[in-house]
């Protein structure tokens, strides 16, 4: 298999990066302002705003299809469609690209707000009231819960590994660990 040099690009990270030019064989390698890895956009400044805008754009397109189809705006249908088709774009790999600016959080929450306004009977309610009525939580709370779950999983593996390596006869005290995790989460 031949190596395709034309598909190679350089992603320059950092503020004080010297703009060196690189060659692969006889060809110069182009630089790129951002690259995508596992559908997460990484820019040269490691700024997550581009990824937030991209996720919001994808979710917005799908919400536009919901609005224009007007097949059924019942609560059950909108919740199901939102959960399956829209939320995945707003939460995919979110531990890698959690929004760092309030404007990015607002862009993502705006898409969820738009979805709640599609349900018949909730048009006049505030965003928080719509979330309570539908049983949703704000995306920021869901991200925090995901972070805590990932931390708990990591901590649990470390405790199990430590206990098993020090004494194979001692049972893992997971009940105490679970109780302390739920106290932090609420």
N, C-alpha and C positions, 0 to 999 in steps of 0.2 A: 504494500500500500504506500502511495506517495504522500508526503507531507505537503499540505496546501498552505503555502506561505501567505497567500493573499487573505486568508481568513484570520490571521494573527493580528492582534492589536495590543497596544500598551495602555494600561490604565494607570495614570500617574496619581499617586496618593500624597496628601500633605501639602502644606503651604510653601515650604522652602525646598521643594523638589527641583533639582537641576534638570532642565529640559534637554537631556541627552537624547541623541538620535541613535537608534539601534538598527542593526542589519541582521538578516537571516540569509546567509549565503551572499548572493548578489543583490537582494531586494531589501529596500528600507522598510521598516515596520511603522505603520501608521499609529497615531495615538487616538484614544477614544475618551470622550467626556464621561461616559457611564457604560457599565457592562451589566448584563443580566446573568444571574446564577440561580438556578432552581426557581425561576420566575420572580426573583427579588432583584430589584434594580439597585445597583450600587454605583454611586457617583464618585467623582474624584475627591470631593470634599467630605465624603462619608455622611452626607446630608440625606435624611430620609424623606424629605418633602416630595421628591420626584416619585418615590414609591407610593406615598399617600395619595398623590394626585392620580397616579395610574390606577390604584385600587378603587378610588372614588369614581373615576371615569368608567371603569368596567361595570361597577355596581349601578351607576346612573343609567347606562345604556340598557341594562336589563330592567330597571324600574320603569324606564320609558316604554319598553315593550309591554309591561304590565298595564300601564296607564292607557296606552293606545288600543290594546286588545279589548278591554272592558268586558271580557267574557263573564267574569264573576268577581265582585269585590267583597265577597263575604269574608268575615274575619278568619275563618278556618283556611280558606284558599290562599289569602294573602300571607298569613303566617307560614303556611307550608311552603309556598313559592319563595318567600323571603328567606326562610331558613335554609332551603336547599340551593337556591340559585344566586342569591345576593350576598348573604353573610359570609359565604366561603371566600369571596373576593376581599371583603373587608377584614377578614381574620386569618387569611392564609399566611403561615410563617410569621405571624405578628411578633413573636418573641425576638426575631431577627431585626425587624424594622419598626418597632414601636415608635409612634410619632413623638418627636421631641419638642415641637412647638405647638402652642395653643391653636394657631390657625390650622394646623394639620389635623388636630383632634376635631376641630369644628367642621372641617370638610367631611370627615368620615361620619361624624354624628349627624350631619345634614342629610346624608343618604338614608340613614336609619329613620330619621324624622320624616323624610319624604315617603318612605314605605308605610309608616304608620298612618299618614294622611290618606293613603289609598283605601283604607278600610272604611266602609260605609258606617256613618254614625260617629266617627271620631274626628270629623273635619274641624269642629270648633274647639276642640280640647288642646291644652298645651302639650308639649312634647313629653314632659314628665308624667302627666296624667295618661297619655296614650300608652306609654311604656308600662305603667302600672296596670292598666286595663287589659293589655295584651299579654302580660306576664313576661315582658322582656326586661332586660337591664341595659343600662348604658354601655356602649362599647368599651369605654374606659374601665368600667368595673369588670367587664368580661376579660379584658387584658390583664388586669390585676389578679383576677382569679386564676387565669392561665399561668401567670408567673408564679403564683403561690403553689399551684399544683405541680409545676415543673420543679420548683425548689423542694417540695415535699418528696417527690419521686427521687431526686438526687440524694437528699438527706437520708431517705429510707435505704437506698442502695449502699450508701457509705456506712450506715449503722450496721446493716446486715453483714457487710464485708468485714468490718472491724470486729464484730462479735464472733463471727465464724472463724476469723483468722486467729483470734486470741484464745477462744475456748470452744471447741466443737460440742460441748455438752450443755452449754448455757443457752436457754431459749431467748429469742429476740424480743425485747420489750416494746412491741409495736403499739400496744394499747395506749401507753403513755405518750408516745410520739404522735399518734393520731389526735389525741385530746389536745395537745399543745398546738397542733397545726390548725385545728378548727377554731381555737380561741383566737389565733392570729387572723384567720380569714374573716371572722365576724366581728 
